[in-house]
């Protein structure tokens, strides 16, 4: 499996986790800690979540358009805005806010941790063993 195929597989797994959380009401307890939550309400929280998602996926180079070109941050944020009914007309400004935060990658680390916990749970792994 190539690195691109592996990245695509990881991105699809990530999307699956988000959709599952949406179906379950947004937040779940996972091993005594809160799993990553996608706020499904109109407002700043959802906008920033979509901005984090678009920026991280652009940097991961995993989504291509129909013509095969990698989707840019603007294309991804536009698509997510349409998908969730939250126009991101100010996506560039929100991206600058994200980059100004102390830890702009925290969102994706939480997602990876949630995926790892779920994988371990499904495989019956306890404490990384």
N, C-alpha and C positions, 0 to 999 in steps of 0.2 A: 504494500500500500504506500503510495507516495505521500509526501508531506501535505500536499494540497488536498488529497482525498481524506487524509486523517483530519485536517482542519475542518473540512466540510462535515465530516461525521461528528466532530465535537460540536460544531455550530448547530447541527440538527438536534443533537442531544440536549444542548442548552435551550433551544427553542421548545423542545418537548417538555422540559422541566417547567419553563415559564407557562406554557399552555395548561399543563396539569395544575399548576398553582392557581391559574385563573379559574379553572373549572371547580377547584376546591375552595373558592372564596378568597384567594389571595395570600393567606398566611397559614403555615402549618408548623407544628412543633416537630423538630427533627433532633432526636437525641438530646432533648432538654434545651436546645437552642432554637431560635427563630430561623427558619429558612429564608432565603432571599425572597423578597416580596415585590411584586409589581403592582403598584397602586393603580387601580382602575377607576379613576375619577378624574374629571377634568380639572386641571390646575397645574401649579408649578411642579409638584412631585411627579406627576405623570410625564410632564414635558421633560424634566431633567432625567427621568428614567429612560425615556426614548432617546434623548441626546446621548446618554452614557452608552446605550445599546448601539446606536448608529456609529458613534465614534470608535468604540471597541471593535465592532465588526468590520469597520473600514480598515482599521489598523491590522486586523487579523487576515485581511485579504482573502475572505472566504465566499463572498457573494458576487456573482457576475450577472450582468444583464443578458438579455436574449441574444445580443450580438457578441457575447463572450468577453466584454470588457469588465474590469473590476468596478463595482459600484463605488462611487465617491461618498463621502460623509453627507453631502447635500442630497444626493439621490436616496441614500438610505434614510435620512431623517425625513425627507418628503414622503417616502413610502410608508414609514412607520406612523407618521402623522395622519396620513389618509386611512391607514389600517385601523387606527384607534380613534379616529374622528377628532383629532386634536391638531389643527394646523400649526406647524412649526415655522411660521413666517420669520421668527427671530432666531432661527437655529444657529446662525453664526455667533450671535451674542451669547446664547446659552452654551455653546461650545467653549467660548472664552471663559465663561463662568466656571465651567467644569475644569478646564485646565488650570484655573486659578485656585482650585481647591487643594487642600493639603495632600490628599491622597486620591487622585482621580481614578485610579485603577481598583479601588476597594470593592466596587460593585462586581467586577469580574472575578476577583479573588473569592468573594462570597459565593458566587455562582459555582466556581470550580470546587470549592469546599462542599457545597450542597450536593453536587454531582458525585463527588468522591464518597460522601457519606451514604448516598443512595446506592451507589455501586457496591460499596462494602456491605450494606444491609442486604442487598439482593444476593450477594455471593456468600453471605454468612460470615464475613470477616469481622473479627472483634479486635479493637485497638490496634489496627494496622497489621495484624498477624494472620 
